[in-house]
Amino acid sequence: MAKKAKSRTIIVRLLSMAKTGYFYTFTRPRVAQPMGLLKYDPIIRRKVLFLEQKKKGKAVI
Amino acid sequence: MAAVSQKHVQLALALPTKLRSFLARYPPVAILPAGVDPETSKTGYQQDTPNPFLPMKHPVTGKWHDPKYSLRRQADLVKLARTHGVEELLPFTPKKTEERLRKRVELGLRVKGTGVDQKVKGHKHERTLVAKMEKRREAMLEMPNLIREWKKVGKRNWTKFPK
């Protein structure tokens, strides 16, 4: 049986670099570069750097 | 001298029977006549159980025996002795006033963790709060440097992503 085709886009999690555990979720094309953004972290109420979290295991999102 | 001891005898006779018979069976060293060796002049009761208020391990069988006086009767005796001002003549018991006060101090408010040498455990988030805030503070102190570096390296070449 043929494997299911991978979707063109993936859902990624952008984690706050302020170590608050706060994150945003975005979709991006699978082939694009990993994301990084300056965005608002409501826990420390400031704009901080958010970077894409590395994928764990084989789980396909 | 005789008058003084006569007065003491009168005072002793004024005690309730319960207390008098207890003190006769278990006389403390303080009320023994002068010049008597407390070791040799023990009553039969005292030889059997030095302190009738505490459980005792049998010297031969090694089994534990209950106190001769139950906790209820101990409390009765202590209360009786306290009203007549002779509480210090009774042997050690957890019902004595000073022992109760000591226990009260040790246990604090009776809430677990508030007594002497006790700690309130608290929830996990409360225990880890300080470390968490410290981690956050350090990350925030490093943030301007991180952003500067990220802007310098550029989105395309950035490789340090969090796990």
Backbone of each chain as ProteinMPNN parsed JSONL, in Angstrom:
{"seq_chain_A": "MAKKAKSRTIIVRLLSMAKTGYFYTFTRPRVAQPMGLLKYDPIIRRKVLFLEQKKKGKAVI", "coords_chain_A": {"N_chain_A": [[0.839, -1.197, 0.0], [0.497, 2.164, -0.813], [2.284, 4.916, 0.635], [0.791, 7.555, 2.533], [0.451, 10.738, 1.043], [2.616, 13.47, 1.898], [1.618, 16.5, 3.438], [1.535, 19.779, 1.904], [1.905, 22.013, 3.41], [3.01, 22.759, 6.771], [2.28, 22.713, 10.314], [3.696, 24.859, 12.631], [5.406, 25.498, 15.714], [6.116, 28.391, 17.468], [8.373, 29.298, 19.785], [8.693, 31.213, 22.764], [11.625, 33.042, 23.439], [12.112, 33.972, 25.9], [11.887, 32.101, 27.814], [9.381, 31.582, 28.922], [7.576, 29.775, 28.158], [5.533, 30.437, 26.561], [3.842, 30.369, 23.4], [3.389, 30.774, 19.832], [1.365, 29.579, 17.126], [1.845, 28.674, 13.814], [1.234, 28.211, 10.28], [3.297, 27.001, 7.725], [4.898, 26.692, 4.49], [6.175, 23.459, 3.799], [8.693, 23.306, 2.663], [9.899, 25.701, 3.172], [12.147, 28.035, 4.914], [12.977, 27.574, 8.406], [11.016, 29.312, 10.884], [11.317, 32.553, 12.456], [10.508, 35.138, 14.665], [9.898, 38.499, 15.822], [7.911, 38.99, 18.429], [5.026, 39.653, 20.549], [5.185, 38.818, 23.967], [2.883, 37.901, 26.235], [3.255, 37.159, 28.872], [5.552, 38.277, 29.998], [5.037, 40.724, 29.06], [6.167, 42.105, 26.797], [7.965, 42.686, 23.716], [9.518, 39.935, 22.321], [11.984, 37.612, 21.059], [10.809, 35.033, 19.02], [11.257, 31.676, 18.245], [11.247, 28.947, 15.953], [10.203, 25.765, 17.07], [12.083, 22.765, 17.311], [11.24, 19.737, 15.599], [9.924, 16.895, 17.261], [10.782, 13.483, 17.369], [9.093, 11.207, 15.068], [6.698, 12.211, 14.511], [4.275, 13.378, 12.374], [3.115, 16.433, 11.613]], "CA_chain_A": [[0.0, 0.0, 0.0], [1.317, 3.38, -0.946], [2.253, 5.805, 1.791], [-0.025, 8.752, 2.359], [1.285, 11.865, 0.611], [2.823, 14.504, 2.917], [0.939, 17.749, 3.077], [2.468, 20.791, 1.405], [2.205, 22.949, 4.519], [3.082, 22.155, 8.104], [1.994, 23.613, 11.438], [4.904, 24.976, 13.454], [5.238, 26.183, 17.001], [7.176, 29.374, 17.711], [8.522, 29.336, 21.237], [9.288, 32.457, 23.285], [13.011, 32.866, 23.904], [12.183, 34.477, 27.271], [11.698, 30.912, 28.671], [8.108, 31.612, 29.629], [6.754, 28.664, 27.687], [4.474, 30.963, 25.694], [4.159, 30.086, 21.999], [2.426, 31.02, 18.766], [1.35, 28.503, 16.138], [1.674, 29.155, 12.448], [1.446, 27.218, 9.215], [4.237, 27.491, 6.715], [5.198, 25.642, 3.52], [7.138, 22.492, 4.332], [10.036, 23.502, 2.107], [10.426, 27.028, 3.535], [13.099, 28.109, 6.029], [12.327, 27.651, 9.726], [10.578, 30.68, 11.174], [11.735, 33.302, 13.64], [9.771, 36.397, 14.645], [9.834, 39.315, 17.033], [6.478, 39.097, 18.736], [4.687, 40.029, 21.923], [4.995, 37.745, 24.955], [2.005, 38.512, 27.248], [3.618, 36.817, 30.256], [6.442, 39.344, 30.484], [4.484, 41.957, 28.48], [7.216, 42.756, 26.031], [8.26, 41.998, 22.461], [10.738, 39.126, 22.414], [12.225, 36.765, 19.886], [10.174, 33.707, 19.0], [11.908, 30.818, 17.254], [10.517, 27.697, 15.701], [10.64, 24.627, 17.873], [12.46, 21.6, 16.498], [10.269, 18.635, 15.654], [10.361, 15.756, 18.081], [10.416, 12.15, 16.874], [8.671, 11.096, 13.682], [5.321, 12.679, 14.422], [4.058, 14.274, 11.243], [2.02, 17.347, 11.937]], "C_chain_A": [[0.87, 1.242, 0.0], [1.18, 4.244, 0.284], [1.41, 7.025, 1.48], [0.889, 9.923, 1.992], [1.407, 12.884, 1.733], [2.163, 15.787, 2.474], [1.985, 18.799, 2.669], [2.868, 21.752, 2.515], [2.297, 22.167, 5.831], [2.732, 23.214, 9.157], [3.236, 23.66, 12.304], [4.597, 25.768, 14.717], [6.425, 27.113, 17.217], [7.243, 29.66, 19.215], [9.193, 30.642, 21.664], [10.689, 32.174, 23.809], [13.201, 33.43, 25.315], [11.947, 33.356, 28.282], [10.402, 30.956, 29.477], [7.217, 30.448, 29.226], [5.62, 29.137, 26.783], [4.847, 30.704, 24.23], [3.039, 30.54, 21.073], [2.479, 29.836, 17.819], [1.069, 29.098, 14.764], [1.699, 27.972, 11.494], [2.414, 27.843, 8.228], [4.462, 26.367, 5.708], [6.298, 24.74, 4.062], [8.567, 22.811, 3.891], [10.664, 24.822, 2.521], [11.446, 26.926, 4.66], [12.335, 28.058, 7.35], [12.066, 29.099, 10.113], [11.227, 31.265, 12.425], [11.084, 34.662, 13.571], [10.009, 37.17, 15.92], [8.361, 39.524, 17.32], [6.276, 39.324, 20.221], [4.528, 38.796, 22.81], [4.151, 38.308, 26.101], [2.419, 38.195, 28.681], [4.599, 37.837, 30.816], [6.081, 40.696, 29.867], [5.546, 42.763, 27.724], [7.377, 41.999, 24.706], [9.559, 41.23, 22.625], [10.862, 38.282, 21.147], [11.518, 35.425, 20.057], [10.855, 32.898, 17.913], [11.164, 29.507, 17.143], [11.117, 26.551, 16.509], [11.001, 23.477, 16.946], [11.427, 20.502, 16.661], [10.831, 17.501, 16.497], [9.904, 14.475, 17.422], [9.971, 12.186, 15.422], [7.295, 11.694, 13.455], [5.176, 13.681, 13.289], [2.868, 15.147, 11.565], [1.337, 17.785, 10.652]], "O_chain_A": [[1.855, 1.335, 0.733], [0.119, 4.309, 0.904], [1.32, 7.472, 0.336], [1.968, 10.078, 2.563], [0.437, 13.146, 2.444], [2.15, 16.122, 1.29], [3.155, 18.712, 3.043], [3.998, 22.24, 2.565], [1.742, 21.077, 5.974], [2.865, 24.417, 8.934], [3.775, 22.617, 12.675], [3.671, 26.579, 14.773], [7.581, 26.694, 17.159], [6.306, 30.186, 19.817], [10.128, 31.116, 21.02], [10.914, 31.2, 24.527], [14.3, 33.379, 25.866], [11.821, 33.621, 29.477], [10.338, 30.427, 30.587], [6.214, 30.171, 29.884], [4.835, 28.325, 26.294], [6.016, 30.804, 23.856], [1.888, 30.672, 21.488], [3.505, 29.164, 17.712], [0.167, 29.918, 14.593], [2.129, 26.875, 11.852], [2.36, 29.037, 7.937], [4.24, 25.202, 6.035], [7.237, 25.207, 4.706], [9.522, 22.614, 4.643], [11.844, 25.051, 2.253], [11.598, 25.875, 5.282], [11.171, 28.455, 7.408], [12.805, 30.001, 9.717], [11.629, 30.536, 13.331], [11.102, 35.293, 12.514], [10.285, 36.59, 16.97], [7.65, 40.161, 16.542], [7.197, 39.21, 21.03], [3.826, 37.85, 22.453], [4.654, 39.123, 26.874], [1.99, 38.877, 29.611], [4.493, 38.222, 31.98], [6.748, 41.697, 30.127], [5.772, 43.942, 27.995], [6.984, 40.839, 24.585], [10.579, 41.795, 23.019], [9.972, 38.252, 20.297], [11.618, 34.776, 21.098], [11.014, 33.371, 16.788], [10.544, 29.027, 18.092], [12.333, 26.391, 16.618], [10.335, 23.234, 15.94], [10.816, 20.353, 17.72], [12.021, 17.19, 16.459], [8.765, 14.382, 16.965], [10.387, 13.045, 14.644], [6.784, 11.685, 12.335], [5.866, 14.7, 13.251], [1.755, 14.661, 11.765], [0.382, 18.561, 10.695]]}, "seq_chain_B": "MAAVSQKHVQLALALPTKLRSFLARYPPVAILPAGVDPETSKTGYQQDTPNPFLPMKHPVTGKWHDPKYSLRRQADLVKLARTHGVEELLPFTPKKTEERLRKRVELGLRVKGTGVDQKVKGHKHERTLVAKMEKRREAMLEMPNLIREWKKVGKRNWTKFPK", "coords_chain_B": {"N_chain_B": [[9.94, 22.294, 114.558], [8.505, 19.905, 114.684], [6.022, 21.018, 114.565], [5.956, 22.027, 112.004], [6.105, 19.698, 110.404], [3.774, 18.532, 111.274], [1.96, 20.285, 110.198], [2.358, 19.76, 107.516], [1.447, 17.16, 107.403], [-1.221, 17.569, 107.945], [-1.899, 18.989, 105.658], [-1.466, 17.041, 103.741], [-3.406, 15.214, 104.449], [-5.595, 16.61, 103.71], [-5.793, 16.258, 101.034], [-7.524, 14.767, 98.223], [-8.814, 11.383, 98.36], [-8.113, 9.745, 96.215], [-5.793, 10.902, 95.202], [-4.207, 10.786, 97.454], [-3.892, 8.055, 97.922], [-2.579, 7.362, 95.603], [-0.146, 8.764, 95.898], [0.794, 7.488, 98.111], [1.323, 4.979, 97.151], [3.133, 5.478, 95.116], [5.427, 7.165, 96.125], [7.089, 10.255, 95.59], [10.592, 11.199, 95.424], [10.889, 13.607, 96.647], [9.15, 13.781, 98.838], [9.966, 11.899, 100.633], [11.053, 10.871, 103.915], [13.743, 12.631, 105.544], [17.096, 11.476, 105.114], [16.61, 8.944, 104.187], [17.36, 6.334, 101.973], [16.555, 6.645, 98.619], [16.66, 4.532, 96.841], [16.516, 2.089, 98.226], [14.169, 2.281, 99.624], [11.908, 1.835, 98.135], [8.48, 1.369, 97.297], [6.428, -1.578, 96.915], [4.849, -1.302, 94.665], [6.29, 0.578, 93.245], [8.568, -0.85, 92.691], [7.618, -2.718, 90.903], [6.598, -1.161, 88.745], [8.318, 1.528, 87.796], [7.431, 4.002, 86.733], [4.134, 4.466, 86.689], [2.676, 5.636, 84.733], [3.631, 5.228, 82.246], [4.051, 3.045, 79.378], [5.455, -0.257, 79.726], [8.279, -2.338, 79.155], [8.396, -5.751, 79.527], [10.796, -7.219, 81.648], [11.559, -9.911, 81.392], [9.94, -11.378, 79.49], [9.951, -9.568, 77.465], [7.781, -8.352, 76.395], [5.513, -5.688, 75.667], [3.841, -3.829, 78.127], [0.782, -2.262, 79.002], [0.359, 1.09, 80.379], [-0.066, 1.377, 83.98], [-2.002, 3.128, 84.76], [-4.643, 4.398, 82.916], [-4.754, 6.741, 80.13], [-6.866, 8.444, 80.525], [-7.301, 8.243, 83.305], [-4.858, 9.161, 84.134], [-4.977, 11.818, 83.302], [-7.074, 12.653, 84.916], [-5.893, 12.43, 87.472], [-3.795, 14.258, 87.238], [-5.178, 16.656, 86.877], [-6.516, 16.81, 89.283], [-4.354, 16.956, 91.038], [-3.299, 19.359, 90.221], [-5.237, 21.234, 90.961], [-4.906, 21.084, 93.686], [-2.379, 21.932, 93.967], [-0.115, 20.229, 93.895], [1.166, 19.228, 91.697], [3.775, 18.742, 90.82], [4.585, 16.57, 92.264], [3.811, 14.294, 91.034], [4.773, 11.521, 88.912], [6.483, 11.562, 85.656], [4.311, 12.354, 82.983], [2.5, 12.473, 79.902], [0.331, 14.111, 80.258], [0.897, 16.144, 81.959], [1.189, 19.633, 82.881], [3.454, 21.168, 81.964], [4.457, 19.498, 79.992], [2.362, 19.426, 78.213], [2.36, 22.084, 77.402], [4.84, 22.204, 76.164], [4.421, 20.498, 74.044], [2.474, 21.92, 72.715], [3.918, 24.115, 71.783], [5.717, 22.801, 70.137], [4.101, 21.664, 68.172], [2.94, 23.838, 67.02], [0.525, 25.571, 65.152], [-0.986, 23.379, 64.77], [-1.392, 22.906, 62.208], [-0.167, 21.137, 59.526], [3.265, 21.414, 59.127], [3.72, 23.845, 60.378], [4.944, 23.681, 62.814], [7.822, 23.268, 65.061], [10.868, 22.808, 63.326], [9.56, 22.015, 60.999], [8.298, 22.05, 57.652], [6.296, 23.772, 55.287], [5.025, 22.024, 52.65], [3.792, 22.719, 50.187], [2.506, 23.505, 46.845], [3.642, 22.065, 43.737], [4.152, 24.038, 41.811], [4.585, 26.2, 43.427], [6.893, 25.487, 44.755], [8.759, 25.444, 42.712], [8.794, 27.971, 41.802], [10.684, 30.09, 42.291], [13.052, 29.275, 40.989], [12.095, 29.213, 38.395], [11.416, 31.889, 37.846], [13.915, 33.02, 38.02], [15.236, 31.862, 35.867], [13.797, 32.98, 33.792], [14.392, 35.653, 34.187], [17.11, 35.748, 33.65], [17.058, 35.003, 30.971], [15.735, 37.2, 29.898], [17.561, 39.22, 30.399], [19.49, 38.538, 28.628], [18.249, 38.914, 26.285], [18.346, 41.353, 24.529], [20.919, 41.049, 23.405], [20.61, 38.611, 22.107], [18.649, 39.179, 20.188], [19.976, 41.074, 18.697], [22.062, 39.552, 17.678], [20.629, 37.684, 16.224], [19.484, 39.293, 14.274], [21.765, 40.085, 12.984], [22.911, 37.706, 11.997], [20.867, 36.81, 10.439], [17.723, 35.637, 9.136], [17.819, 33.507, 7.349], [20.213, 32.156, 7.747], [20.208, 31.318, 10.309], [20.714, 28.95, 12.858], [20.335, 28.06, 15.411], [17.906, 26.649, 16.944], [15.252, 26.231, 19.301], [14.693, 23.269, 21.289]], "CA_chain_B": [[10.12, 21.258, 113.537], [7.356, 19.002, 114.764], [4.838, 21.764, 114.138], [5.99, 22.121, 110.538], [5.738, 18.399, 109.826], [2.35, 18.35, 111.6], [1.22, 21.074, 109.206], [2.435, 19.016, 106.258], [0.559, 15.995, 107.519], [-2.584, 18.089, 107.807], [-2.089, 19.31, 104.238], [-1.545, 15.783, 102.991], [-4.701, 14.595, 104.739], [-6.639, 17.386, 103.032], [-5.855, 15.85, 99.623], [-8.544, 13.744, 97.947], [-8.362, 10.009, 98.599], [-7.48, 9.229, 94.988], [-4.439, 11.44, 95.128], [-3.451, 10.314, 98.623], [-3.5, 6.646, 97.741], [-1.554, 7.3, 94.552], [1.139, 9.213, 96.443], [1.27, 6.466, 99.048], [1.876, 3.864, 96.371], [4.274, 5.945, 94.323], [5.916, 8.414, 96.737], [8.264, 10.843, 94.939], [11.767, 11.372, 96.292], [10.764, 14.886, 97.353], [8.402, 13.706, 100.1], [10.502, 10.86, 101.528], [11.686, 11.462, 105.101], [15.163, 12.924, 105.368], [18.026, 10.423, 105.514], [16.218, 7.625, 103.671], [17.894, 6.11, 100.624], [15.402, 6.433, 97.734], [16.77, 3.262, 96.107], [16.108, 0.933, 99.052], [12.855, 2.456, 100.264], [10.84, 1.811, 97.123], [7.324, 0.537, 97.617], [6.265, -2.718, 96.003], [4.302, -0.778, 93.418], [7.362, 1.246, 92.501], [9.5, -1.858, 92.187], [7.006, -3.332, 89.708], [6.575, -0.167, 87.661], [8.885, 2.797, 88.28], [6.49, 5.068, 86.37], [2.895, 3.782, 86.307], [2.005, 6.378, 83.66], [4.24, 4.927, 80.943], [4.083, 1.617, 79.044], [6.717, -0.846, 80.191], [8.686, -3.585, 78.506], [8.628, -6.752, 80.566], [12.232, -7.562, 81.594], [11.802, -11.32, 81.041], [9.307, -11.793, 78.232], [10.203, -8.569, 76.426], [6.516, -7.845, 75.858], [5.128, -4.358, 76.151], [2.641, -3.795, 78.954], [0.159, -0.939, 79.037], [0.56, 1.788, 81.66], [-0.989, 0.944, 85.041], [-3.098, 4.095, 84.752], [-4.983, 4.787, 81.548], [-4.539, 8.171, 79.881], [-7.983, 9.176, 81.137], [-7.077, 8.327, 84.751], [-3.692, 10.042, 84.313], [-5.449, 13.198, 83.181], [-7.847, 12.928, 86.134], [-4.964, 12.627, 88.59], [-3.042, 15.499, 87.033], [-6.092, 17.782, 87.125], [-6.752, 16.835, 90.73], [-3.123, 17.429, 91.678], [-3.099, 20.76, 89.879], [-6.125, 22.064, 91.788], [-4.401, 21.094, 95.054], [-1.027, 22.5, 93.965], [0.954, 19.242, 94.132], [1.368, 18.543, 90.415], [5.169, 18.315, 90.636], [4.848, 15.313, 92.983], [3.464, 13.144, 90.193], [5.826, 11.162, 87.939], [6.317, 12.117, 84.305], [3.202, 11.884, 82.155], [2.201, 13.433, 78.833], [-0.79, 14.977, 80.639], [1.337, 17.234, 82.846], [1.042, 20.957, 82.263], [4.631, 21.608, 81.191], [4.557, 18.634, 78.811], [1.334, 19.89, 77.267], [2.812, 23.366, 76.838], [5.946, 21.895, 75.265], [3.806, 19.901, 72.855], [1.776, 22.987, 72.013], [4.941, 24.895, 71.079], [6.321, 21.963, 69.099], [3.17, 21.413, 67.074], [2.527, 25.09, 66.405], [-0.908, 25.801, 64.971], [-1.622, 22.087, 64.47], [-1.449, 22.775, 60.755], [1.057, 20.429, 59.163], [4.309, 22.261, 58.571], [3.92, 25.111, 61.089], [5.63, 23.447, 64.085], [9.278, 23.399, 65.085], [11.577, 21.945, 62.366], [8.672, 21.516, 59.949], [8.222, 22.93, 56.496], [5.1, 23.604, 54.481], [5.496, 21.479, 51.381], [3.296, 23.573, 49.113], [2.303, 22.873, 45.548], [4.84, 21.973, 42.894], [4.43, 25.327, 41.16], [5.113, 27.112, 44.445], [8.272, 25.094, 45.076], [9.668, 25.698, 41.589], [8.569, 29.339, 41.321], [11.895, 30.925, 42.355], [13.958, 28.853, 39.923], [11.489, 29.566, 37.118], [11.547, 33.331, 37.65], [15.34, 33.304, 37.823], [15.528, 31.457, 34.495], [13.159, 33.984, 32.949], [15.117, 36.917, 34.347], [18.374, 35.626, 32.914], [16.75, 34.995, 29.545], [15.384, 38.558, 29.506], [18.795, 40.017, 30.401], [20.257, 38.126, 27.448], [17.383, 39.107, 25.105], [18.84, 42.316, 23.529], [22.055, 40.444, 22.695], [20.106, 37.534, 21.243], [17.955, 39.801, 19.058], [21.011, 41.702, 17.866], [22.769, 38.476, 16.978], [19.689, 37.08, 15.274], [19.35, 40.225, 13.155], [23.038, 40.118, 12.276], [23.085, 36.436, 11.284], [19.827, 36.746, 9.428], [16.753, 34.551, 9.255], [18.149, 32.36, 6.495], [21.386, 31.416, 8.197], [20.071, 31.007, 11.743], [20.631, 27.491, 13.05], [20.099, 27.682, 16.815], [16.482, 26.633, 17.25], [15.022, 25.52, 20.569], [14.198, 21.884, 21.195]], "C_chain_B": [[8.904, 20.337, 113.485], [6.099, 19.701, 114.256], [4.76, 21.829, 112.619], [5.537, 20.802, 109.916], [4.266, 18.1, 110.111], [1.472, 19.065, 110.574], [1.194, 20.331, 107.861], [1.511, 17.826, 106.267], [-0.89, 16.435, 107.332], [-2.91, 18.379, 106.344], [-2.272, 18.04, 103.415], [-2.891, 15.132, 103.222], [-5.841, 15.329, 104.034], [-6.77, 16.994, 101.561], [-6.954, 14.818, 99.417], [-7.953, 12.338, 98.07], [-7.602, 9.438, 97.406], [-6.005, 9.621, 94.929], [-3.574, 10.889, 96.26], [-2.989, 8.877, 98.417], [-2.465, 6.508, 96.639], [-0.188, 7.675, 95.107], [1.694, 8.228, 97.467], [1.908, 5.301, 98.299], [3.14, 4.275, 95.626], [4.823, 7.236, 94.932], [7.121, 8.966, 95.981], [9.384, 11.055, 95.943], [11.595, 12.611, 97.173], [10.06, 14.747, 98.703], [8.885, 12.579, 101.007], [11.132, 11.531, 102.753], [13.185, 11.633, 104.883], [16.021, 11.747, 105.835], [17.654, 9.037, 105.036], [16.753, 7.492, 102.249], [16.731, 5.828, 99.671], [15.453, 5.096, 96.987], [16.191, 2.095, 96.911], [14.694, 1.056, 99.588], [11.71, 2.466, 99.265], [9.693, 0.927, 97.587], [7.245, -0.594, 96.598], [5.752, -2.278, 94.65], [5.407, -0.179, 92.56], [8.364, 0.254, 91.945], [8.949, -2.504, 90.906], [7.067, -2.381, 88.523], [7.11, 1.151, 88.2], [7.985, 3.995, 87.936], [5.203, 4.417, 85.873], [2.15, 4.475, 85.177], [2.558, 6.037, 82.282], [4.151, 3.429, 80.65], [5.452, 1.034, 79.393], [7.01, -2.144, 79.461], [9.015, -4.598, 79.604], [10.077, -7.227, 80.499], [12.503, -8.996, 81.149], [11.228, -11.645, 79.665], [9.576, -10.807, 77.097], [8.935, -8.016, 75.81], [6.198, -6.479, 76.451], [3.84, -4.446, 76.939], [2.115, -2.367, 78.985], [0.487, -0.233, 80.348], [-0.459, 1.322, 82.695], [-2.208, 1.856, 85.087], [-3.374, 4.476, 83.305], [-4.788, 6.29, 81.387], [-5.656, 9.009, 80.52], [-7.741, 9.35, 82.632], [-5.843, 9.198, 85.047], [-4.125, 11.5, 84.29], [-6.245, 13.586, 84.42], [-6.927, 13.267, 87.292], [-4.228, 13.955, 88.458], [-3.92, 16.703, 87.339], [-6.337, 17.949, 88.625], [-5.543, 17.419, 91.458], [-2.918, 18.918, 91.415], [-3.983, 21.652, 90.749], [-5.634, 22.127, 93.231], [-2.941, 21.543, 95.124], [0.088, 21.504, 94.202], [1.307, 18.516, 92.833], [2.787, 18.014, 90.257], [5.499, 17.032, 91.394], [4.516, 14.085, 92.138], [4.632, 12.8, 89.269], [5.524, 11.725, 86.557], [5.112, 11.493, 83.601], [2.931, 12.919, 81.062], [1.063, 14.382, 79.182], [-0.364, 16.133, 81.532], [1.356, 18.567, 82.113], [2.233, 21.335, 81.404], [4.8, 20.783, 79.919], [3.557, 19.075, 77.749], [1.753, 21.196, 76.608], [3.92, 23.14, 75.822], [5.413, 21.375, 73.929], [3.124, 20.984, 72.012], [2.754, 23.82, 71.181], [5.476, 24.096, 69.897], [5.404, 21.821, 67.894], [2.702, 22.689, 66.4], [1.018, 25.181, 66.317], [-1.677, 24.514, 64.702], [-1.86, 21.939, 62.968], [-0.123, 22.155, 60.354], [2.07, 21.402, 58.567], [4.567, 23.529, 59.356], [4.656, 24.939, 62.411], [7.128, 23.65, 63.976], [9.879, 22.393, 64.098], [10.655, 21.364, 61.303], [8.604, 22.541, 58.829], [6.888, 22.707, 55.817], [5.546, 23.149, 53.105], [5.048, 22.358, 50.217], [3.099, 22.807, 47.816], [3.605, 22.892, 44.766], [5.182, 23.331, 42.278], [4.982, 26.337, 42.154], [6.572, 26.799, 44.754], [9.242, 25.478, 43.964], [9.613, 27.147, 41.115], [9.869, 30.151, 41.248], [12.834, 30.586, 41.199], [13.432, 29.293, 38.563], [11.684, 31.056, 36.827], [13.004, 33.713, 37.374], [15.741, 32.996, 36.38], [15.004, 32.515, 33.517], [13.948, 35.291, 32.97], [16.412, 36.874, 33.546], [18.146, 35.666, 31.407], [16.445, 36.408, 29.063], [16.616, 39.462, 29.484], [19.598, 39.749, 29.129], [19.52, 38.495, 26.15], [17.918, 40.133, 24.109], [20.011, 41.761, 22.719], [21.585, 39.418, 21.677], [19.464, 38.129, 19.997], [18.969, 40.433, 18.099], [21.722, 40.639, 17.022], [21.899, 37.863, 15.883], [19.541, 37.968, 14.044], [20.618, 40.238, 12.308], [23.207, 38.863, 11.412], [22.051, 36.319, 10.158], [18.978, 35.499, 9.559], [17.219, 33.287, 8.528], [19.26, 31.507, 7.075], [21.303, 30.985, 9.656], [19.919, 29.493, 11.948], [20.252, 27.093, 14.472], [18.61, 27.774, 17.14], [16.255, 25.848, 18.545], [14.472, 24.123, 20.336], [12.695, 21.849, 21.428]], "O_chain_B": [[8.358, 20.035, 112.424], [5.239, 19.096, 113.617], [3.691, 21.709, 112.02], [4.695, 20.785, 109.018], [3.586, 17.488, 109.288], [0.43, 18.57, 110.144], [0.175, 20.277, 107.174], [0.868, 17.515, 105.265], [-1.678, 15.771, 106.658], [-3.996, 18.079, 105.849], [-3.114, 17.972, 102.519], [-3.468, 14.557, 102.298], [-6.906, 14.762, 103.79], [-7.749, 17.358, 100.91], [-7.283, 14.073, 100.34], [-6.75, 12.138, 97.903], [-6.594, 8.748, 97.558], [-5.12, 8.811, 94.654], [-2.399, 10.572, 96.078], [-1.843, 8.531, 98.701], [-1.581, 5.654, 96.711], [0.808, 7.005, 94.833], [2.906, 8.141, 97.668], [2.895, 4.716, 98.747], [4.095, 3.504, 95.526], [4.701, 8.298, 94.323], [8.082, 8.234, 95.746], [9.157, 11.087, 97.153], [12.089, 12.658, 98.3], [10.342, 15.516, 99.622], [8.277, 12.326, 102.047], [11.68, 12.628, 102.647], [13.81, 10.878, 104.138], [15.705, 11.099, 106.833], [18.291, 8.056, 105.418], [16.622, 8.402, 101.43], [15.989, 4.869, 99.884], [14.421, 4.585, 96.552], [15.485, 1.239, 96.378], [14.081, 0.057, 99.965], [10.656, 3.046, 99.528], [9.905, -0.125, 98.19], [7.907, -0.566, 95.561], [6.16, -2.805, 93.615], [5.468, -0.382, 91.347], [8.941, 0.466, 90.878], [9.689, -2.794, 89.965], [7.525, -2.743, 87.439], [6.432, 1.823, 88.977], [7.802, 4.893, 88.758], [5.169, 3.876, 84.768], [1.123, 3.983, 84.708], [2.031, 6.492, 81.267], [4.174, 2.622, 81.579], [6.467, 1.729, 79.362], [6.113, -2.941, 79.186], [9.818, -4.324, 80.496], [10.552, -7.601, 79.427], [13.563, -9.276, 80.588], [11.94, -12.127, 78.785], [9.449, -11.151, 75.922], [8.991, -7.292, 74.816], [6.567, -6.167, 77.583], [2.867, -5.054, 76.494], [2.877, -1.4, 78.994], [0.854, -0.885, 81.325], [-1.571, 0.922, 82.348], [-3.311, 1.416, 85.411], [-2.461, 4.831, 82.559], [-4.671, 7.022, 82.37], [-5.426, 10.123, 80.99], [-7.937, 10.436, 83.179], [-5.786, 9.882, 86.069], [-3.713, 12.307, 85.123], [-6.117, 14.703, 84.922], [-7.135, 14.249, 88.005], [-4.059, 14.684, 89.436], [-3.476, 17.656, 87.979], [-6.363, 19.059, 89.155], [-5.673, 18.25, 92.357], [-2.426, 19.648, 92.275], [-3.541, 22.699, 91.22], [-5.905, 23.101, 93.932], [-2.334, 21.539, 96.195], [1.156, 21.895, 94.674], [1.695, 17.348, 92.85], [2.997, 16.97, 89.639], [6.572, 16.461, 91.199], [4.896, 12.967, 92.486], [5.397, 13.683, 88.883], [4.456, 12.289, 86.318], [4.919, 10.277, 83.619], [3.117, 14.116, 81.283], [0.847, 15.364, 78.473], [-1.173, 17.012, 81.832], [1.515, 18.624, 80.893], [2.073, 21.768, 80.262], [5.232, 21.302, 78.89], [3.859, 19.096, 76.556], [1.534, 21.4, 75.414], [3.957, 23.775, 74.768], [5.878, 21.753, 72.854], [3.183, 20.972, 70.782], [2.47, 24.183, 70.04], [5.666, 24.63, 68.804], [5.853, 21.851, 66.748], [2.122, 22.634, 65.316], [0.312, 24.902, 67.286], [-2.878, 24.548, 64.437], [-2.458, 20.961, 62.518], [0.933, 22.606, 60.798], [1.765, 22.125, 57.618], [5.525, 24.243, 59.059], [4.968, 25.929, 63.072], [7.643, 24.127, 62.965], [9.439, 21.244, 64.045], [10.955, 20.303, 60.756], [8.824, 23.734, 59.036], [6.395, 21.58, 55.77], [6.357, 23.816, 52.461], [5.856, 22.701, 49.354], [3.465, 21.638, 47.694], [4.538, 23.629, 45.085], [6.347, 23.725, 42.228], [5.751, 27.225, 41.785], [7.382, 27.697, 44.984], [10.401, 25.8, 44.227], [10.288, 27.52, 40.155], [10.122, 30.825, 40.25], [13.346, 31.474, 40.517], [14.2, 29.694, 37.688], [12.062, 31.441, 35.721], [13.28, 34.621, 36.589], [16.479, 33.753, 35.75], [15.676, 32.888, 32.555], [14.147, 35.941, 31.945], [16.766, 37.83, 32.857], [18.918, 36.269, 30.662], [16.837, 36.788, 27.959], [16.711, 40.364, 28.652], [20.294, 40.628, 28.623], [20.084, 38.404, 25.06], [17.952, 39.828, 22.916], [20.094, 41.969, 21.508], [22.08, 39.355, 20.552], [19.696, 37.655, 18.885], [18.844, 40.342, 16.878], [21.945, 40.813, 15.824], [22.362, 37.566, 14.781], [19.48, 37.477, 12.916], [20.566, 40.38, 11.086], [23.596, 38.948, 10.248], [22.335, 35.8, 9.079], [19.435, 34.453, 10.022], [17.044, 32.167, 9.008], [19.261, 30.286, 6.921], [22.225, 30.357, 10.175], [19.101, 28.846, 11.294], [19.893, 25.943, 14.726], [18.113, 28.822, 17.554], [16.991, 24.907, 18.841], [13.861, 23.844, 19.304], [12.09, 20.777, 21.39]]}, "name": "protein", "num_of_chains": 2, "seq": "MAKKAKSRTIIVRLLSMAKTGYFYTFTRPRVAQPMGLLKYDPIIRRKVLFLEQKKKGKAVIMAAVSQKHVQLALALPTKLRSFLARYPPVAILPAGVDPETSKTGYQQDTPNPFLPMKHPVTGKWHDPKYSLRRQADLVKLARTHGVEELLPFTPKKTEERLRKRVELGLRVKGTGVDQKVKGHKHERTLVAKMEKRREAMLEMPNLIREWKKVGKRNWTKFPK"}
